Protein backbone atom coordinates (compact mmCIF):
# COMPACT_ATOMS: atom_id res chain seq x y z
CA UNK A 1 0.00 0.00 0.00
CA UNK A 2 1.21 3.48 -0.80
CA UNK A 3 1.05 6.01 1.99
CA UNK A 4 2.81 8.82 0.15
CA UNK A 5 2.01 10.17 -3.30
CA UNK A 6 5.70 10.44 -4.14
CA UNK A 7 6.20 6.75 -3.37
CA UNK A 8 3.44 5.83 -5.80
CA UNK A 9 4.69 8.21 -8.48
CA UNK A 10 8.25 6.87 -8.25
CA UNK A 11 7.15 3.27 -8.52
CA UNK A 12 4.55 4.05 -11.21
CA UNK A 13 7.23 5.69 -13.35
CA UNK A 14 9.63 2.77 -12.90
CA UNK A 15 6.94 0.16 -13.56
CA UNK A 16 5.59 2.06 -16.56
CA UNK A 17 9.08 2.35 -18.06
CA UNK A 18 9.43 -1.43 -17.92
CA UNK A 19 5.98 -1.98 -19.37
CA UNK A 20 6.68 0.50 -22.16
CA UNK A 21 9.81 -1.49 -23.07
CA UNK A 22 7.67 -4.60 -23.47
CA UNK A 23 4.93 -2.83 -25.41
CA UNK A 24 7.51 -1.18 -27.68
CA UNK A 25 8.66 -4.64 -28.79
CA UNK A 26 5.25 -5.56 -30.20
CA UNK A 27 4.90 -5.82 -33.96
CA UNK A 28 1.78 -5.50 -36.08
CA UNK A 29 2.25 -9.04 -37.37
CA UNK A 30 2.37 -10.59 -33.89
CA UNK A 31 -0.47 -8.76 -32.12
CA UNK A 32 -2.60 -11.92 -32.43
CA UNK A 33 0.00 -14.11 -30.68
CA UNK A 34 -1.50 -16.06 -27.78
CA UNK A 35 -0.23 -18.94 -25.68
CA UNK A 36 -2.99 -21.13 -27.13
CA UNK A 37 -6.08 -20.42 -29.19
CA UNK A 38 -8.80 -18.37 -27.47
CA UNK A 39 -6.46 -16.93 -24.81
CA UNK A 40 -5.32 -13.35 -24.39
CA UNK A 41 -3.23 -12.07 -27.28
CA UNK A 42 -0.27 -9.71 -27.18
CA UNK A 43 -2.43 -6.99 -28.69
CA UNK A 44 -5.25 -7.52 -26.20
CA UNK A 45 -2.87 -7.53 -23.24
CA UNK A 46 -1.15 -4.35 -24.39
CA UNK A 47 -4.50 -2.65 -24.96
CA UNK A 48 -5.73 -3.86 -21.58
CA UNK A 49 -2.75 -2.17 -19.95
CA UNK A 50 -3.67 1.05 -21.75
CA UNK A 51 -7.22 0.97 -20.43
CA UNK A 52 -7.05 -0.61 -16.98
CA UNK A 53 -5.72 2.53 -15.22
CA UNK A 54 -9.08 4.18 -15.94
CA UNK A 55 -10.79 1.42 -13.94
CA UNK A 56 -8.39 1.64 -11.00
CA UNK A 57 -8.36 5.43 -11.22
CA UNK A 58 -12.13 5.58 -10.87
CA UNK A 59 -11.93 3.51 -7.69
CA UNK A 60 -9.57 6.05 -6.11
CA UNK A 61 -11.58 9.06 -7.30
CA UNK A 62 -9.75 10.03 -10.48
CA UNK A 63 -11.62 10.78 -13.68
CA UNK A 64 -9.57 9.30 -16.48
CA UNK A 65 -11.44 9.87 -19.70
CA UNK A 66 -10.77 7.35 -22.44
CA UNK A 67 -10.65 9.07 -25.81
CA UNK A 68 -10.82 5.73 -27.62
CA UNK A 69 -12.88 2.54 -27.62
CA UNK A 70 -11.39 0.27 -24.94
CA UNK A 71 -12.96 -2.78 -26.59
CA UNK A 72 -11.36 -2.17 -30.01
CA UNK A 73 -7.76 -3.38 -30.01
CA UNK A 74 -5.77 -1.35 -32.54
CA UNK A 75 -4.26 -3.12 -35.53
CA UNK A 76 -1.00 -1.20 -35.22
CA UNK A 77 1.48 -1.85 -32.42
CA UNK A 78 2.60 1.78 -32.46
CA UNK A 79 -0.96 2.88 -31.66
CA UNK A 80 -0.94 0.72 -28.53
CA UNK A 81 2.47 2.08 -27.52
CA UNK A 82 1.42 5.71 -28.06
CA UNK A 83 -1.83 5.22 -26.13
CA UNK A 84 0.06 3.53 -23.28
CA UNK A 85 2.54 6.39 -22.98
CA UNK A 86 -0.32 8.87 -22.96
CA UNK A 87 -2.12 6.93 -20.20
CA UNK A 88 1.01 6.76 -18.07
CA UNK A 89 1.26 10.55 -18.18
CA UNK A 90 -2.46 11.03 -17.47
CA UNK A 91 -2.19 8.86 -14.35
CA UNK A 92 0.89 10.73 -13.19
CA UNK A 93 -0.69 14.13 -13.75
CA UNK A 94 -4.00 13.26 -12.10
CA UNK A 95 -2.41 11.65 -9.06
CA UNK A 96 -0.10 14.67 -8.60
CA UNK A 97 -2.99 17.12 -8.95
CA UNK A 98 -5.79 15.32 -7.15
CA UNK A 99 -4.41 13.05 -4.45
CA UNK A 100 -2.59 13.82 -1.22
CA UNK A 101 -0.75 11.64 1.25
CA UNK A 102 -3.78 11.87 3.53
CA UNK A 103 -6.12 10.85 0.70
CA UNK A 104 -4.09 7.68 0.06
CA UNK A 105 -4.93 6.51 3.57
CA UNK A 106 -8.66 7.25 3.25
CA UNK A 107 -10.96 4.28 2.78
CA UNK A 108 -13.03 4.13 -0.41
CA UNK A 109 -15.52 1.55 -1.60
CA UNK A 110 -14.18 -1.25 -3.75
CA UNK A 111 -17.08 -3.52 -4.69
CA UNK A 112 -18.64 -3.26 -1.24
CA UNK A 113 -15.38 -3.47 0.70
CA UNK A 114 -13.68 -0.44 2.21
CA UNK A 115 -10.04 -0.21 1.14
CA UNK A 116 -7.46 2.60 1.32
CA UNK A 117 -6.81 4.43 -1.94
CA UNK A 118 -3.11 3.63 -1.58
CA UNK A 119 -3.91 -0.10 -1.57
CA UNK A 120 -5.89 0.23 -4.80
CA UNK A 121 -2.98 2.03 -6.46
CA UNK A 122 -0.71 -0.82 -5.29
CA UNK A 123 -3.10 -3.28 -6.96
CA UNK A 124 -2.92 -1.23 -10.16
CA UNK A 125 0.87 -1.55 -10.27
CA UNK A 126 0.69 -5.26 -9.41
CA UNK A 127 -1.93 -5.78 -12.11
CA UNK A 128 0.34 -4.12 -14.67
CA UNK A 129 3.30 -6.25 -13.58
CA UNK A 130 1.23 -9.43 -13.88
CA UNK A 131 0.15 -8.71 -17.45
CA UNK A 132 3.60 -7.45 -18.44
CA UNK A 133 4.95 -10.84 -17.38
CA UNK A 134 2.39 -12.60 -19.53
CA UNK A 135 3.45 -10.43 -22.45
CA UNK A 136 7.12 -11.34 -22.07
CA UNK A 137 6.25 -15.03 -22.41
CA UNK A 138 4.23 -14.30 -25.55
CA UNK A 139 7.01 -12.12 -26.99
CA UNK A 140 9.43 -15.01 -26.69
CA UNK A 141 6.91 -17.48 -28.06
CA UNK A 142 6.38 -15.14 -31.03
CA UNK A 143 10.12 -14.95 -31.70
CA UNK A 144 10.27 -11.28 -30.71
CA UNK A 145 12.92 -9.72 -28.48
CA UNK A 146 12.19 -9.77 -24.77
CA UNK A 147 13.54 -6.60 -23.18
CA UNK A 148 15.11 -6.57 -19.75
CA UNK A 149 12.72 -5.08 -17.25
CA UNK A 150 13.93 -6.39 -13.90
CA UNK A 151 17.36 -7.35 -15.19
CA UNK A 152 18.95 -8.54 -18.43
CA UNK A 153 17.20 -11.14 -20.55
CA UNK A 154 18.80 -13.93 -22.54
CA UNK A 155 18.70 -11.69 -25.62
CA UNK A 156 20.61 -8.96 -23.80
CA UNK A 157 23.39 -11.14 -22.41
C-alpha positions as CSV (number, residue, x, y, z in Angstrom):
1,X,0.0,0.0,0.0
2,X,1.2,3.5,-0.8
3,X,1.1,6.0,2.0
4,X,2.8,8.8,0.1
5,X,2.0,10.2,-3.3
6,X,5.7,10.4,-4.1
7,X,6.2,6.7,-3.4
8,X,3.4,5.8,-5.8
9,X,4.7,8.2,-8.5
10,X,8.2,6.9,-8.2
11,X,7.1,3.3,-8.5
12,X,4.5,4.1,-11.2
13,X,7.2,5.7,-13.4
14,X,9.6,2.8,-12.9
15,X,6.9,0.2,-13.6
16,X,5.6,2.1,-16.6
17,X,9.1,2.4,-18.1
18,X,9.4,-1.4,-17.9
19,X,6.0,-2.0,-19.4
20,X,6.7,0.5,-22.2
21,X,9.8,-1.5,-23.1
22,X,7.7,-4.6,-23.5
23,X,4.9,-2.8,-25.4
24,X,7.5,-1.2,-27.7
25,X,8.7,-4.6,-28.8
26,X,5.3,-5.6,-30.2
27,X,4.9,-5.8,-34.0
28,X,1.8,-5.5,-36.1
29,X,2.3,-9.0,-37.4
30,X,2.4,-10.6,-33.9
31,X,-0.5,-8.8,-32.1
32,X,-2.6,-11.9,-32.4
33,X,0.0,-14.1,-30.7
34,X,-1.5,-16.1,-27.8
35,X,-0.2,-18.9,-25.7
36,X,-3.0,-21.1,-27.1
37,X,-6.1,-20.4,-29.2
38,X,-8.8,-18.4,-27.5
39,X,-6.5,-16.9,-24.8
40,X,-5.3,-13.4,-24.4
41,X,-3.2,-12.1,-27.3
42,X,-0.3,-9.7,-27.2
43,X,-2.4,-7.0,-28.7
44,X,-5.3,-7.5,-26.2
45,X,-2.9,-7.5,-23.2
46,X,-1.2,-4.3,-24.4
47,X,-4.5,-2.6,-25.0
48,X,-5.7,-3.9,-21.6
49,X,-2.7,-2.2,-20.0
50,X,-3.7,1.0,-21.8
51,X,-7.2,1.0,-20.4
52,X,-7.1,-0.6,-17.0
53,X,-5.7,2.5,-15.2
54,X,-9.1,4.2,-15.9
55,X,-10.8,1.4,-13.9
56,X,-8.4,1.6,-11.0
57,X,-8.4,5.4,-11.2
58,X,-12.1,5.6,-10.9
59,X,-11.9,3.5,-7.7
60,X,-9.6,6.1,-6.1
61,X,-11.6,9.1,-7.3
62,X,-9.8,10.0,-10.5
63,X,-11.6,10.8,-13.7
64,X,-9.6,9.3,-16.5
65,X,-11.4,9.9,-19.7
66,X,-10.8,7.4,-22.4
67,X,-10.7,9.1,-25.8
68,X,-10.8,5.7,-27.6
69,X,-12.9,2.5,-27.6
70,X,-11.4,0.3,-24.9
71,X,-13.0,-2.8,-26.6
72,X,-11.4,-2.2,-30.0
73,X,-7.8,-3.4,-30.0
74,X,-5.8,-1.3,-32.5
75,X,-4.3,-3.1,-35.5
76,X,-1.0,-1.2,-35.2
77,X,1.5,-1.9,-32.4
78,X,2.6,1.8,-32.5
79,X,-1.0,2.9,-31.7
80,X,-0.9,0.7,-28.5
81,X,2.5,2.1,-27.5
82,X,1.4,5.7,-28.1
83,X,-1.8,5.2,-26.1
84,X,0.1,3.5,-23.3
85,X,2.5,6.4,-23.0
86,X,-0.3,8.9,-23.0
87,X,-2.1,6.9,-20.2
88,X,1.0,6.8,-18.1
89,X,1.3,10.6,-18.2
90,X,-2.5,11.0,-17.5
91,X,-2.2,8.9,-14.3
92,X,0.9,10.7,-13.2
93,X,-0.7,14.1,-13.7
94,X,-4.0,13.3,-12.1
95,X,-2.4,11.6,-9.1
96,X,-0.1,14.7,-8.6
97,X,-3.0,17.1,-9.0
98,X,-5.8,15.3,-7.2
99,X,-4.4,13.0,-4.4
100,X,-2.6,13.8,-1.2
101,X,-0.8,11.6,1.3
102,X,-3.8,11.9,3.5
103,X,-6.1,10.8,0.7
104,X,-4.1,7.7,0.1
105,X,-4.9,6.5,3.6
106,X,-8.7,7.2,3.2
107,X,-11.0,4.3,2.8
108,X,-13.0,4.1,-0.4
109,X,-15.5,1.5,-1.6
110,X,-14.2,-1.2,-3.8
111,X,-17.1,-3.5,-4.7
112,X,-18.6,-3.3,-1.2
113,X,-15.4,-3.5,0.7
114,X,-13.7,-0.4,2.2
115,X,-10.0,-0.2,1.1
116,X,-7.5,2.6,1.3
117,X,-6.8,4.4,-1.9
118,X,-3.1,3.6,-1.6
119,X,-3.9,-0.1,-1.6
120,X,-5.9,0.2,-4.8
121,X,-3.0,2.0,-6.5
122,X,-0.7,-0.8,-5.3
123,X,-3.1,-3.3,-7.0
124,X,-2.9,-1.2,-10.2
125,X,0.9,-1.5,-10.3
126,X,0.7,-5.3,-9.4
127,X,-1.9,-5.8,-12.1
128,X,0.3,-4.1,-14.7
129,X,3.3,-6.3,-13.6
130,X,1.2,-9.4,-13.9
131,X,0.2,-8.7,-17.5
132,X,3.6,-7.4,-18.4
133,X,5.0,-10.8,-17.4
134,X,2.4,-12.6,-19.5
135,X,3.4,-10.4,-22.4
136,X,7.1,-11.3,-22.1
137,X,6.2,-15.0,-22.4
138,X,4.2,-14.3,-25.5
139,X,7.0,-12.1,-27.0
140,X,9.4,-15.0,-26.7
141,X,6.9,-17.5,-28.1
142,X,6.4,-15.1,-31.0
143,X,10.1,-15.0,-31.7
144,X,10.3,-11.3,-30.7
145,X,12.9,-9.7,-28.5
146,X,12.2,-9.8,-24.8
147,X,13.5,-6.6,-23.2
148,X,15.1,-6.6,-19.7
149,X,12.7,-5.1,-17.3
150,X,13.9,-6.4,-13.9
151,X,17.4,-7.3,-15.2
152,X,18.9,-8.5,-18.4
153,X,17.2,-11.1,-20.5
154,X,18.8,-13.9,-22.5
155,X,18.7,-11.7,-25.6
156,X,20.6,-9.0,-23.8
157,X,23.4,-11.1,-22.4
